């Protein structure tokens, strides 16, 4: 069964992450299904833009700790979103954690409901937000990112907009999205593709320059003793040994 469902309406294709049992964690299966769906969207002339959304109360909880994804595969997915010659719009109505924030960073526009929450939880399990920094560092406020990277604190949608992680937030995410999707539908495919290329040039420079180093860092950290303790503590619902 596919973990990503597709719907199409007036030139906009919606891809829905549908693995609520593990809070849409980034398993190999989910990432593979999403990559395949994006490839089809890229080739389909009837697709003007893509909306990326989710079932359940979590957009994505980040890495699947029971079945960790190889960093190379996640880098490939993030780059695919950035390079897709059509705008990708994130629609969030729940929580986003760790690697899920990388998906938001890769999207061209990100909109959330007012009750959405966000957290870079990597430091709390002994790793670092390495790979997701590729799209996030060029697009978000560095001071805010330093705070939330280092502390793992949870923050709300208003703060996510202020930091540049989100484009907009509102009580009703679909009302907030309405003018965005209307604008995309009124824009020419060529105009969208070329404008997106201008906007993503600096992000792709980061991928070209840093992807290999950050992928190696992620792999090293996930195989470390502290990460094993952090992941075990998370799965056992207890504090890791370093908490004071």
C-alpha positions as CSV (number, residue, x, y, z in Angstrom):
1,X,0.0,0.0,0.0
2,X,1.3,3.4,-0.9
3,X,2.0,5.8,2.0
4,X,1.5,8.9,-0.2
5,X,-1.9,9.5,-1.8
6,X,-2.5,11.8,-4.8
7,X,-5.4,14.0,-5.7
8,X,-5.6,16.6,-8.5
9,X,-7.8,19.7,-8.8
10,X,-7.5,22.5,-11.3
11,X,-3.8,22.1,-12.0
12,X,-2.8,21.6,-8.4
13,X,-1.8,18.1,-7.3
14,X,-2.0,17.3,-3.6
15,X,0.3,14.7,-2.1
16,X,-0.8,13.4,1.3
17,X,1.6,11.6,3.6
18,X,-0.5,8.8,5.1
19,X,1.4,6.9,7.7
20,X,-0.3,8.1,10.9
21,X,0.7,5.0,12.9
22,X,4.2,6.3,13.2
23,X,3.3,10.0,12.8
24,X,4.5,10.1,9.2
25,X,8.0,9.3,10.2
26,X,10.6,9.4,7.4
27,X,10.9,5.7,6.7
28,X,12.4,4.3,3.6
29,X,9.0,3.3,2.3
30,X,7.4,6.8,2.8
31,X,10.4,8.6,1.3
32,X,10.4,6.3,-1.6
33,X,6.7,6.8,-2.3
34,X,7.0,10.5,-2.0
35,X,10.0,10.6,-4.3
36,X,8.0,8.6,-6.9
37,X,5.0,10.9,-6.6
38,X,7.1,14.0,-7.1
39,X,8.7,12.5,-10.2
40,X,5.3,11.9,-11.7
41,X,4.3,15.5,-10.9
42,X,7.4,16.8,-12.5
43,X,6.6,15.0,-15.8
44,X,2.9,15.8,-15.8
45,X,2.1,18.8,-17.9
46,X,-1.3,19.2,-16.2
47,X,0.4,19.8,-12.8
48,X,1.0,23.5,-12.2
49,X,1.9,23.2,-8.5
50,X,2.1,20.6,-5.8
51,X,0.7,20.7,-2.3
52,X,2.3,18.5,0.3
53,X,0.1,17.7,3.3
54,X,-0.7,14.9,5.8
55,X,-3.2,12.7,7.6
56,X,-3.3,12.5,11.4
57,X,-2.1,15.1,13.9
58,X,1.6,15.2,12.7
59,X,3.0,16.4,9.4
60,X,6.1,14.4,10.1
61,X,7.9,13.3,13.2
62,X,11.3,13.2,11.5
63,X,13.5,10.1,11.1
64,X,11.9,6.7,11.7
65,X,14.1,5.6,14.7
66,X,12.9,2.0,14.3
67,X,14.0,1.9,10.7
68,X,16.4,4.8,10.1
69,X,16.6,6.2,6.6
70,X,20.1,6.5,5.1
71,X,21.0,10.2,4.9
72,X,21.7,9.9,1.1
73,X,18.1,9.1,0.5
74,X,16.8,12.0,2.5
75,X,19.3,14.4,0.8
76,X,18.0,13.2,-2.6
77,X,14.4,13.8,-1.6
78,X,15.0,17.3,-0.3
79,X,16.9,18.2,-3.4
80,X,14.1,16.8,-5.6
81,X,11.6,19.1,-3.9
82,X,14.0,22.1,-4.4
83,X,14.7,21.2,-8.0
84,X,11.2,20.3,-9.1
85,X,10.3,22.8,-11.8
86,X,6.9,23.5,-10.1
87,X,6.2,25.2,-6.8
88,X,5.8,22.9,-3.8
89,X,3.5,24.2,-1.1
90,X,3.5,22.6,2.4
91,X,0.1,22.5,4.1
92,X,0.5,21.7,7.8
93,X,-2.3,21.2,10.3
94,X,-0.4,19.4,13.1
95,X,3.0,18.9,14.6
96,X,6.4,18.9,12.8
97,X,9.6,17.6,14.3
98,X,13.2,17.2,13.3
99,X,13.5,15.9,9.7
100,X,10.0,17.0,9.0
101,X,11.2,20.5,9.3
102,X,13.6,19.7,6.5
103,X,10.6,19.0,4.2
104,X,9.2,22.4,5.1
105,X,12.5,24.1,4.4
106,X,12.7,22.4,1.0
107,X,9.2,23.6,0.0
108,X,8.8,26.9,-1.8
109,X,5.9,28.1,0.4
110,X,4.8,26.7,3.7
111,X,1.5,27.4,5.4
112,X,0.2,26.0,8.7
113,X,-2.8,26.2,11.0
114,X,-2.5,28.3,14.2
115,X,-2.3,25.2,16.4
116,X,0.7,23.6,14.6
117,X,3.9,23.2,16.7
118,X,7.5,22.8,15.7
119,X,10.8,21.5,17.3
120,X,14.3,20.6,16.2
121,X,14.6,17.6,18.6
122,X,17.8,16.2,17.2
123,X,20.1,17.4,20.0
124,X,17.9,15.7,22.6
125,X,18.7,12.2,21.1
126,X,22.4,12.9,20.6
127,X,22.5,13.9,16.9
128,X,22.4,17.2,15.0
129,X,20.1,18.7,12.4
130,X,22.7,18.1,9.7
131,X,21.0,17.2,6.4
132,X,18.0,19.4,7.0
133,X,20.3,22.4,7.3
134,X,20.8,22.3,3.5
135,X,17.5,23.9,2.7
136,X,17.0,25.6,6.1
137,X,20.2,27.6,6.7
138,X,19.8,29.7,3.5
139,X,16.1,30.4,4.2
140,X,15.6,31.1,7.9
141,X,16.7,33.6,10.6
142,X,20.1,32.5,11.9
143,X,19.6,33.7,15.5
144,X,16.3,31.9,15.8
145,X,17.7,28.8,14.2
146,X,20.6,28.8,16.7
147,X,18.3,28.9,19.6
148,X,15.9,26.2,18.4
149,X,18.7,23.9,17.0
150,X,20.6,24.1,20.3
151,X,17.7,23.8,22.8
152,X,15.2,21.5,21.0
153,X,12.5,23.8,22.4
154,X,9.0,23.6,20.9
155,X,7.7,26.8,19.2
156,X,4.4,27.8,17.7
157,X,3.2,28.8,14.2
158,X,3.5,32.5,14.9
159,X,7.2,32.1,15.8
160,X,7.7,29.8,12.8
161,X,6.5,32.6,10.5
162,X,8.8,35.1,12.2
163,X,11.8,32.9,11.7
164,X,11.1,32.2,8.1
165,X,10.3,28.6,8.5
166,X,6.7,29.2,7.5
167,X,5.3,31.6,4.9
168,X,2.0,32.2,6.7
169,X,-0.2,30.8,9.4
170,X,-3.9,31.1,10.2
171,X,-6.7,29.5,12.1
172,X,-8.0,27.9,8.9
173,X,-5.1,26.7,6.9
174,X,-7.2,26.4,3.7
175,X,-8.5,29.9,3.9
176,X,-4.9,31.1,4.3
177,X,-3.9,28.9,1.3
178,X,-6.7,30.1,-1.0
179,X,-5.0,33.2,-2.4
180,X,-1.7,31.3,-2.7
181,X,-3.2,28.6,-4.8
182,X,-5.2,31.1,-6.8
183,X,-2.0,33.0,-7.6
184,X,-0.2,29.8,-8.7
185,X,-3.2,28.8,-11.0
186,X,-3.0,32.3,-12.6
187,X,0.7,32.0,-13.3
188,X,2.3,30.5,-16.4
189,X,4.2,27.1,-16.1
190,X,7.2,28.8,-17.7
191,X,7.0,31.8,-15.4
192,X,6.8,29.6,-12.4
193,X,9.6,27.3,-13.4
194,X,12.0,30.2,-14.1
195,X,11.1,32.1,-11.1
196,X,11.5,29.1,-8.8
197,X,15.0,28.6,-10.4
198,X,15.9,32.2,-9.4
199,X,14.7,31.6,-5.8
200,X,16.4,28.3,-5.2
201,X,19.8,29.1,-6.7
202,X,21.4,29.8,-3.2
203,X,19.8,26.7,-1.7
204,X,21.2,24.5,-4.5
205,X,24.6,26.0,-4.0
206,X,24.4,24.8,-0.4
207,X,23.5,21.3,-1.6
208,X,26.5,21.3,-4.1
209,X,28.9,22.6,-1.5
210,X,27.8,20.8,1.8
211,X,25.7,17.7,1.0
212,X,28.5,15.2,1.2
213,X,29.9,16.6,4.4
214,X,26.6,16.8,6.2
215,X,25.5,13.4,5.0
216,X,28.7,11.9,6.5
217,X,28.2,13.9,9.7
218,X,24.6,12.5,10.0
219,X,25.7,8.9,9.4
220,X,28.5,9.3,12.0
221,X,26.2,10.7,14.7
222,X,23.4,8.2,14.2
223,X,25.9,5.4,14.7
224,X,27.4,6.9,17.9
225,X,27.0,5.7,21.5
226,X,25.2,8.8,22.5
227,X,22.7,8.5,19.7
228,X,22.0,4.9,20.6
229,X,21.3,6.0,24.2
230,X,19.2,8.9,23.0
231,X,17.1,6.8,20.6
232,X,16.7,4.0,23.1
233,X,15.6,6.5,25.8
234,X,13.1,8.1,23.3
235,X,11.6,4.7,22.5
236,X,11.4,3.7,26.1
237,X,9.9,7.1,27.0
238,X,12.6,8.0,29.6
239,X,15.2,10.7,29.9
240,X,18.6,9.9,28.3
241,X,21.5,9.5,30.7
242,X,22.9,13.0,30.1
243,X,19.9,14.8,31.4
244,X,20.7,16.8,34.6
